[in-house]
Amino acid sequence: MSYETLLAGAEHFCVQAEEADAPLGTKATRFSTASVLFSFMALESFVNNMMSDFASLPPDLFTVHEQGFLM
């Protein structure tokens, strides 16, 4: 799945959580959890997709923290 598809899914679940009957109800909690998980999966997919572009850059371009995030 592409990160765009995952991000669209996160938005869908966010809207479903907002429309759920009770803000702290089981349905709203499940939709909110799904939205957060889809958001993180979209971020991971985006980073993985960009790794080939980062591989061609000079190795000293990123700080240690940035390199750790990318690995």
C-alpha positions as a Markdown table, in Angstrom:
| # | Residue | x | y | z |
|---|---|---|---|---|
| 1 | Met | 0.0 | 0.0 | 0.0 |
| 2 | Ser | 1.2 | 3.5 | -0.7 |
| 3 | Tyr | 1.5 | 6.1 | 2.0 |
| 4 | Glu | -1.2 | 8.1 | 0.2 |
| 5 | Thr | -3.7 | 5.2 | 0.6 |
| 6 | Leu | -2.7 | 4.7 | 4.3 |
| 7 | Leu | -3.1 | 8.5 | 4.9 |
| 8 | Ala | -6.6 | 8.4 | 3.3 |
| 9 | Gly | -7.5 | 5.5 | 5.5 |
| 10 | Ala | -6.3 | 7.5 | 8.6 |
| 11 | Glu | -8.5 | 10.4 | 7.6 |
| 12 | His | -11.5 | 8.1 | 7.0 |
| 13 | Phe | -11.1 | 6.6 | 10.5 |
| 14 | Cys | -10.7 | 10.1 | 12.0 |
| 15 | Val | -13.9 | 11.2 | 10.5 |
| 16 | Gln | -15.7 | 8.1 | 11.7 |
| 17 | Ala | -14.4 | 8.7 | 15.2 |
| 18 | Glu | -15.7 | 12.3 | 15.1 |
| 19 | Glu | -19.1 | 11.0 | 14.0 |
| 20 | Ala | -19.3 | 8.2 | 16.5 |
| 21 | Asp | -22.1 | 8.4 | 19.1 |
| 22 | Ala | -20.0 | 9.1 | 22.2 |
| 23 | Pro | -16.6 | 10.8 | 22.3 |
| 24 | Leu | -15.2 | 8.2 | 24.7 |
| 25 | Gly | -17.4 | 5.3 | 23.6 |
| 26 | Thr | -16.1 | 2.0 | 22.3 |
| 27 | Lys | -16.7 | 2.9 | 18.7 |
| 28 | Ala | -15.0 | 6.2 | 18.9 |
| 29 | Thr | -12.0 | 4.7 | 20.7 |
| 30 | Arg | -11.6 | 2.0 | 18.0 |
| 31 | Phe | -11.8 | 4.5 | 15.2 |
| 32 | Ser | -9.4 | 6.8 | 16.9 |
| 33 | Thr | -6.9 | 4.0 | 17.4 |
| 34 | Ala | -7.2 | 2.9 | 13.8 |
| 35 | Ser | -6.6 | 6.5 | 12.7 |
| 36 | Val | -3.4 | 6.8 | 14.8 |
| 37 | Leu | -2.1 | 3.4 | 13.6 |
| 38 | Phe | -2.8 | 4.2 | 9.9 |
| 39 | Ser | -1.0 | 7.6 | 10.4 |
| 40 | Phe | 2.1 | 5.9 | 11.7 |
| 41 | Met | 2.0 | 3.3 | 9.0 |
| 42 | Ala | 1.7 | 6.1 | 6.4 |
| 43 | Leu | 4.8 | 7.8 | 7.9 |
| 44 | Glu | 6.8 | 4.6 | 7.9 |
| 45 | Ser | 5.7 | 3.9 | 4.3 |
| 46 | Phe | 6.8 | 7.4 | 3.2 |
| 47 | Val | 10.2 | 7.1 | 4.9 |
| 48 | Asn | 10.8 | 3.7 | 3.4 |
| 49 | Asn | 9.7 | 5.0 | 0.0 |
| 50 | Met | 12.3 | 7.9 | 0.3 |
| 51 | Met | 15.2 | 5.7 | 1.4 |
| 52 | Ser | 16.5 | 5.2 | -2.2 |
| 53 | Asp | 16.7 | 9.0 | -2.6 |
| 54 | Phe | 18.6 | 9.3 | 0.7 |
| 55 | Ala | 21.1 | 6.6 | -0.2 |
| 56 | Ser | 22.5 | 8.8 | -3.0 |
| 57 | Leu | 23.2 | 11.7 | -0.7 |
| 58 | Pro | 26.6 | 12.3 | 1.0 |
| 59 | Pro | 26.8 | 10.4 | 4.3 |
| 60 | Asp | 27.7 | 13.5 | 6.4 |
| 61 | Leu | 24.6 | 15.3 | 5.4 |
| 62 | Phe | 22.4 | 14.0 | 8.3 |
| 63 | Thr | 23.0 | 14.3 | 12.0 |
| 64 | Val | 23.3 | 11.2 | 14.1 |
| 65 | His | 19.7 | 11.5 | 15.3 |
| 66 | Glu | 18.4 | 11.8 | 11.7 |
| 67 | Gln | 20.5 | 8.8 | 10.6 |
| 68 | Gly | 19.0 | 6.8 | 13.5 |
| 69 | Phe | 15.5 | 7.8 | 12.4 |
| 70 | Leu | 16.1 | 6.8 | 8.8 |
| 71 | Met | 17.6 | 3.4 | 9.8 |
